[in-house]
Amino acid sequence: MIAFYSELSSAMKGSIIVILFLIVFSIIAGLKVKKLDPKKTPKGIAFISVVFVQTLNNMIKPMFPKHFNKFAALIVTLFMYLLVANTVSLFGLTAPLSNLNIAISISIIVFFTIQASAMVIKRPKKRIKEFLSPNPIFLPINLIGEFATPFSMGMRLFGNLMSGSILAILIYSFTSYFGIIAGAFILHPVFDIFFGAIQAYVFLNLFMIFLSLAVED
Amino acid sequence: MEFNTFFVQAMAYLGAGLAVFTGIGASIGQGFAAGKAVEAVGRQPEAVNEIRSTLLLGDALAETTGIYGLVVAIILIFVA
């Protein structure tokens, strides 16, 4: 187990640590929410998680009028993973999405989620009819579109996180004292917190839009 | 003129430099979006929160082409 862990690349290690942290945090938050007293205002972790889930539910509900219960959990899970994974380089870990493997696996998850749920919910006949619309000539373009959107979602995350880490390497290796100040006040706030959170938000929005386009009528 | 490995690497670096020129289009588009957002806030100051979130989403989407250029440049430098 430890030998397997130590052979992984640093981004994979970061990803595993993020996943373990999210598992532990979610279990603790779930237990705390379950024991909540409905007459009192919740505090601490329970309050944060209740507000978080409520905000996201209010965003997801208008997009999925029929299949809200099926997809809300998956969307919130991916959003939580990205939100923690993009800001994790503040704590000395490598940002997981700056590795191409993890970015591509995110796009694979998105691709199979969209295709499988569209196949199950819409039935293959209707799905094929959708590919042939508005005209059978558009079939190749529609197929390219099906592959291009998840790929571009993964690539967008990879490019943003990679550019942040490359800039950090450049500034830290070519400057001495100025680099520390620039890193503390410009580099990490902008590239780790701001862009990371924005990219997680954009991913949430795009995933919701494409999934609801594929699933809802 | 012979085409050895150094020549190939030099061309890869040149291609990486050219690929990052996609940033021009992305930045012009983002500038337009930000200008329109400022106009919208000036016209309707009470809707500033919705305008801000829409602006951020649109900017991050408009950034995509620039990011593609960056990814192509990174692949040219480190992989090819």
Contacts between the chains, C-beta under 8 A, distances in Angstrom:
chain1	res1	chain2	res2	distance
A	152	B	64	6.5
A	152	B	68	7.9
A	155	B	67	7.0
A	155	B	68	6.7
A	155	B	71	5.7
A	156	B	60	7.9
A	156	B	63	7.8
A	156	B	64	5.7
A	156	B	67	5.6
A	158	B	71	6.6
A	159	B	67	3.5
A	159	B	68	7.2
A	159	B	70	5.1
A	159	B	71	4.8
A	159	B	74	8.0
A	160	B	63	7.9
A	160	B	67	6.4
A	162	B	70	7.6
A	162	B	71	7.6
A	162	B	74	6.2
A	163	B	67	7.7
A	163	B	70	5.7
A	166	B	74	7.6
A	198	B	56	5.8
A	198	B	60	5.6
A	199	B	60	6.7
A	201	B	56	7.3
A	201	B	57	7.3
A	201	B	60	7.9
A	202	B	57	6.1
A	202	B	60	4.3
A	202	B	61	6.9
A	205	B	57	5.9
